[in-house]
Amino acid sequence: MNDKVGRYSAKDAEQLVKIARQAIASEFNGEKEKIKFPEGKQFKQARGVFVTLMAWPGRQLRGCIGFPEPTLPLAQAVAEAAKSAAFHDPRFFPMKKDEPGRIIIEISILTLPQKCNSKEIEVGKDGLVIDYVGYSGLLLPQVATEHKMSRIEFLEAICQKAGLPKDSWQNKNCALYRFQAQIFAEQEPNGEVGER
């Protein structure tokens, strides 16, 4: 599998955002079978992906769920992640019928996570996965950038995301994985899709 970031075009991303919007709408109108997946092989390839929903204006987080590993074809993974982000993110109430027109959708297509040590992490480029004593967590690369985190702050944040003490990353039994993401987002609700 060619796993290089930069593989998907803005046109591909527009199709993926459309799928995400159709998937959310289908939960309201009962047309689950009517989600149309595009034909291209790039949409059928299994990829890790996250769908982030943000309230507009202001870009406040409204839901974010995805698949760290390439377990589903990309188009299907986007549909499932979009529904989960809208209705099953435990941090938020399920989306109401009047909300989809007031959210922007961001899609992060992930490379395969690779085991790493803490010194190899590049803030702004790498996302993180932590796995330690049955606890795990994931932070997308843009989280560190948006919150102006240092490498140490990013490592502490991934520990806290996993429900661990913030210095757990220093334990020799703690496994860290890094990945990169190609990130696309709407500029406004139902607006132009661009790469971040």
VEXDREN-2710 file (C-alpha; in Angstrom, 1 decimal):
% VEXDREN-2710
k/r/px/py/pz
1/MET/0.0/0.0/0.0
2/ASN/1.3/3.4/-0.9
3/ASP/0.9/5.2/2.4
4/LYS/2.4/8.6/1.6
5/VAL/0.7/11.7/2.7
6/GLY/-0.4/13.9/-0.2
7/ARG/-2.0/11.2/-2.1
8/TYR/-5.5/12.6/-2.2
9/SER/-6.6/15.6/-4.2
10/ALA/-9.0/18.4/-3.2
11/LYS/-11.6/16.8/-5.6
12/ASP/-11.3/13.5/-3.7
13/ALA/-11.7/15.4/-0.4
14/GLU/-14.9/17.1/-1.7
15/GLN/-16.3/13.7/-2.4
16/LEU/-15.4/12.5/1.1
17/VAL/-17.0/15.6/2.7
18/LYS/-20.1/14.9/0.7
19/ILE/-20.2/11.4/2.0
20/ALA/-19.8/12.6/5.5
21/ARG/-22.7/15.0/5.1
22/GLN/-24.9/12.3/3.5
23/ALA/-24.1/9.9/6.3
24/ILE/-25.2/12.5/9.0
25/ALA/-28.3/13.4/7.0
26/SER/-29.2/9.7/6.6
27/GLU/-29.6/9.4/10.4
28/PHE/-32.3/12.1/10.3
29/ASN/-34.2/11.0/7.2
30/GLY/-33.9/7.2/7.3
31/GLU/-32.2/6.9/3.9
32/LYS/-29.2/4.9/5.2
33/GLU/-29.0/2.9/2.0
34/LYS/-28.8/6.0/-0.2
35/ILE/-25.3/7.1/0.6
36/LYS/-23.5/7.0/-2.7
37/PHE/-19.9/6.0/-2.5
38/PRO/-17.6/7.2/-5.4
39/GLU/-16.1/4.6/-7.8
40/GLY/-12.4/5.4/-7.7
41/LYS/-10.0/2.9/-6.3
42/GLN/-8.6/5.6/-3.9
43/PHE/-12.0/5.5/-2.1
44/LYS/-12.0/1.7/-1.8
45/GLN/-8.5/1.5/-0.3
46/ALA/-8.5/0.8/3.5
47/ARG/-7.2/3.9/5.3
48/GLY/-7.2/5.2/8.8
49/VAL/-9.3/8.3/9.0
50/PHE/-10.8/10.8/11.4
51/VAL/-13.8/13.1/10.9
52/THR/-13.9/16.2/13.0
53/LEU/-17.1/18.4/13.2
54/MET/-16.8/22.0/14.2
55/ALA/-19.5/24.5/15.1
56/TRP/-19.6/27.5/12.8
57/PRO/-18.7/30.3/13.3
58/GLY/-15.8/29.9/15.6
59/ARG/-14.6/26.4/14.8
60/GLN/-15.5/25.0/18.2
61/LEU/-15.2/21.2/18.4
62/ARG/-18.6/19.5/18.0
63/GLY/-17.4/15.9/17.6
64/CYS/-14.4/13.9/16.5
65/ILE/-14.2/10.1/15.9
66/GLY/-12.4/7.9/13.5
67/PHE/-10.4/4.8/12.8
68/PRO/-6.6/4.9/13.6
69/GLU/-6.0/1.7/11.6
70/PRO/-6.9/1.0/8.0
71/THR/-9.8/-1.4/8.8
72/LEU/-12.4/-0.2/6.3
73/PRO/-12.4/1.2/2.8
74/LEU/-11.9/5.0/3.0
75/ALA/-15.4/6.0/1.8
76/GLN/-17.1/3.7/4.2
77/ALA/-14.8/4.7/7.1
78/VAL/-15.6/8.4/6.5
79/ALA/-19.4/7.6/6.5
80/GLU/-19.1/5.6/9.8
81/ALA/-16.8/8.1/11.4
82/ALA/-19.0/11.1/10.5
83/LYS/-22.1/9.4/12.0
84/SER/-20.2/8.5/15.1
85/ALA/-18.8/12.0/15.5
86/ALA/-22.3/13.5/15.1
87/PHE/-24.2/11.1/17.3
88/HIS/-21.9/9.0/19.5
89/ASP/-19.0/11.2/20.6
90/PRO/-19.4/10.8/24.4
91/ARG/-18.2/14.4/25.0
92/PHE/-21.2/15.9/23.3
93/PHE/-25.0/15.5/23.0
94/PRO/-26.1/13.8/19.8
95/MET/-26.5/16.3/16.9
96/LYS/-30.0/17.8/16.3
97/LYS/-31.7/18.1/13.0
98/ASP/-31.0/21.8/12.5
99/GLU/-27.2/21.6/13.2
100/PRO/-25.6/20.1/10.1
101/GLY/-26.0/23.4/8.3
102/ARG/-24.0/25.1/11.0
103/ILE/-21.0/22.8/11.1
104/ILE/-17.8/22.5/9.1
105/ILE/-16.3/19.1/8.4
106/GLU/-12.6/18.3/8.5
107/ILE/-11.3/14.9/7.3
108/SER/-7.8/13.6/8.3
109/ILE/-6.5/10.7/6.2
110/LEU/-3.8/8.9/8.3
111/THR/-0.6/7.1/7.4
112/LEU/0.0/3.8/9.3
113/PRO/1.1/4.5/12.9
114/GLN/4.8/3.6/13.4
115/LYS/6.4/2.8/16.8
116/CYS/8.7/5.6/17.9
117/ASN/10.5/7.1/20.9
118/SER/9.5/10.5/22.4
119/LYS/12.5/12.3/20.8
120/GLU/11.5/11.4/17.3
121/ILE/8.1/13.2/17.4
122/GLU/7.9/16.3/15.2
123/VAL/5.2/18.7/16.5
124/GLY/3.0/20.0/13.8
125/LYS/3.8/17.0/11.5
126/ASP/3.1/13.9/13.7
127/GLY/0.0/12.7/15.4
128/LEU/0.4/10.4/18.4
129/VAL/-1.0/7.1/19.7
130/ILE/-0.2/5.9/23.2
131/ASP/-0.7/2.4/24.5
132/TYR/0.1/1.6/28.2
133/VAL/-1.3/-0.9/30.7
134/GLY/-4.6/-1.2/28.9
135/TYR/-5.1/2.5/28.3
136/SER/-4.8/4.1/24.9
137/GLY/-5.4/7.4/23.2
138/LEU/-4.8/9.3/20.0
139/LEU/-4.2/12.9/19.1
140/LEU/-4.2/14.2/15.5
141/PRO/-1.2/16.3/14.3
142/GLN/-3.3/19.5/14.2
143/VAL/-4.1/19.3/17.9
144/ALA/-0.5/20.3/18.8
145/THR/-0.5/23.1/16.3
146/GLU/-3.9/24.5/17.2
147/HIS/-3.0/24.6/20.9
148/LYS/0.6/25.8/20.3
149/MET/2.0/22.8/22.2
150/SER/5.7/21.9/22.7
151/ARG/6.8/18.3/22.2
152/ILE/6.6/17.7/26.0
153/GLU/3.2/19.3/26.2
154/PHE/2.0/17.1/23.3
155/LEU/3.3/14.0/25.1
156/GLU/1.6/15.0/28.3
157/ALA/-1.6/15.7/26.4
158/ILE/-1.7/12.3/24.8
159/CYS/-1.3/10.7/28.3
160/GLN/-4.2/12.7/29.7
161/LYS/-6.3/11.8/26.6
162/ALA/-5.7/8.2/27.5
163/GLY/-6.7/8.8/31.1
164/LEU/-3.1/8.3/32.3
165/PRO/-0.9/10.5/34.5
166/LYS/0.8/13.1/32.3
167/ASP/4.3/11.7/32.8
168/SER/3.4/8.1/31.8
169/TRP/5.1/8.6/28.4
170/GLN/8.4/8.4/30.2
171/ASN/7.8/4.8/31.4
172/LYS/9.8/2.3/29.5
173/ASN/6.8/0.0/29.1
174/CYS/4.7/2.8/27.5
175/ALA/4.4/2.4/23.7
176/LEU/4.3/5.5/21.5
177/TYR/3.4/5.5/17.8
178/ARG/3.5/8.4/15.4
179/PHE/1.6/9.0/12.2
180/GLN/1.0/11.8/9.7
181/ALA/-2.2/13.0/8.2
182/GLN/-3.4/14.7/5.1
183/ILE/-6.0/17.1/6.4
184/PHE/-8.9/18.6/4.4
185/ALA/-11.6/21.0/5.7
186/GLU/-14.5/23.1/4.5
187/GLN/-13.9/26.8/4.7
188/GLU/-17.5/27.3/5.8
189/PRO/-20.6/25.0/6.1
190/ASN/-21.2/23.3/2.7
191/GLY/-18.4/25.5/1.4
192/GLU/-15.2/25.0/-0.6
193/VAL/-12.9/22.2/0.6
194/GLY/-9.2/22.9/1.0
195/GLU/-6.1/21.2/2.3
196/ARG/-4.8/22.4/5.7
END
